[in-house]
Amino acid sequence: MAPEGTGGRRRTGEDTPPAGGPPHHGRRPAAPRGCTGARRRRRGALPSLLPEPPEARVTRDADCLFCKIAGGEIPADVVRENEHTLAFRDISPQAPTHVLVVPRDHHRDVASLAAAAPGTLAELVRTAAAVAADEGIEAYRLVFNTGEQAGQSVFHVHGHVLGGRAMTWPPG
């Protein structure tokens, strides 16, 4: 019979609690103090969603269309903005609601943004949801094209918030 508090299974091997310590319920113990974090990253831990340090930020690209829009140098039909993101209507809408959501800082595509500033990517998604709510659409598509062959034409990460009609699948 399994010992009490083990969920009906016997403790064996790695899930045996250390002597004098509490059980860790089948999970590996935390990395030892002083661990560089490499062990956690190898096991697939998610990066922190805290804002990145200022030195990690890429601010502007002088030749980037969306950096110029975010900086107020080029006009746009802005529907929502905050410290980190800007949302404006697409000049060639593909749906009744077609709004682009961009970070104010320059990042080439969504993959590089996710690697450099996961907190900003999360803010981009929250802004997209707020845009959809502001536009009165309950169902919407959020699209990030990554690379020229995928249809990315401006190499500053941007999410397309599309809604206001039924979307078909596959999209392309």
N, C-alpha and C positions, 0 to 999 in steps of 0.2 A: 504494500500500500504506500502511496506517495505521502510524503510529509505534509502536514497541514500548511495552507497558505501557498502552495505551489501550483494551484490550478489543476490538480489532478495528475501532474507529471513529476517524475523524479528529477532532482537536480543532478546533472552530470557534467563533468568537464568544465567548460568555460562559464556556465551559468551557476556554478557553485559559489555562494557568497564568500568573500574573503573572511578569514578568521577574525572574529570580533567586529565585523562590519555588517551593514545592512545588505540584504539581497539586492541585486541589480536587475532582476526579472528578465534574464535572457539577453540583456544588452551588454555590450562591452563596457568596461569601466571607462570613465573619462580619461582623456590623455593626461599624462603626468604634468604637474606644474613645470613651467619652463619649456613646454613643448612649443615648437615654432609654429604649429598650426598645419604643417605639411601633412601630418598624419591624418588630420581631419579632412583636409582638402582631397586627399587620395580616396577617402571613403565616400566622397560625393557630397560633402556638406555644402549647403547653399551659401553664397557670399552674403555679407552683411547688407541689410537694406538701409543702413544709416547713411546720411549724406557723405559723399566722398570728401577727403581733405582738400582744401583749396589748391594745394600744389598738384593734385591729380586732375584738376579741371582744365579742359581745353576751352579757351574762351571764344575766339572768333576766327573766321577765315575771311580775309578781306575780299576774296573773289566769290564767296558763296551767296547765292540769291537769298536763301532762308536766313543767313546771318544778317544780311542787309535788312530784311523784313523785320527780324527780331530787334534790330538796332534802330528801327524807325527811319531808315534811309530810303526805303521803298514802301509805298503805301500798300495796305491790304485791308480786306474787310474782316477785322478782328472780332471774334465772337466771345472769346474768353482769354484771360491771361493771368499769370501769377509770377512770382519771383523766378521760377524755373522753366515755365512752359508758356507757349503762345499758341492759340488756336485761331485759324482764319479760314475763310471760305476758299475752296479750290476755284481757280479761274476757268477750269474746264470740267464742270461737275458731271459725274457719271451716275448720279442718283439724285433724287429730290433734296436730300441732305448729303453734302460732300464737303467735309471740313478737314483740314490738315492740322495735326497737332505736332508741334516741334519743340525740342528743348532749346532754350536760349543759347546754351553752349553748343559749340560745333562738335559733332561726332559724325563720322562718315555713314554709318549704318547702324541698325538695331543691335547687331552682334557686338560691335565695338562699344556701343553705349552700355549694353548689359555687362560687358567685362570691366569697363572703366567706372561706371556710375550707376549701379543697379537701383539706387534710391531715386535717381532721376527717371529711369525707365518706369519705375512704379508710379511716379508722379505723372508721367505721360499717360499711362493707362487710366489713372484716376481722372485726369483732365478729359480724356476721351469719353468716359462714362458721364461726366458732368455736362459735356457738350450734348451728348445724346439726350440727357434729361432736359436740358435747356431747350432743345429742339422739339421736345415732346414725342420722341421715338423710344419705344420700349425695346425693339429688336434692332440691332445694328451690327455691321461688320466692321472690324478694326483690322486694317491691312498694313503690314510693313513689307515693302519690296526691298530686297537686299541684293544688290548687284544689277548690272546693266541687263543681263539676260532675263532677270526677273521683272524688269520694267522700271527699275529705279532710274529716274532721269535727273534728279537733283541729289547730289551726294552729301546730304545733311539729313540725318535720320528724321523721318516723319511718318506718322501714322495717319492713314486715311480713315476717317469715320464716315461710313456709308450707311444710309438708311432712308426710310420713307417709302420703301417699296419692297416687294418680295425679292429676295436674293436667290439666284440659282446656283447649283453646284454641279459640276466643277466650275470654278470661276473663269478659267482660261484654258 
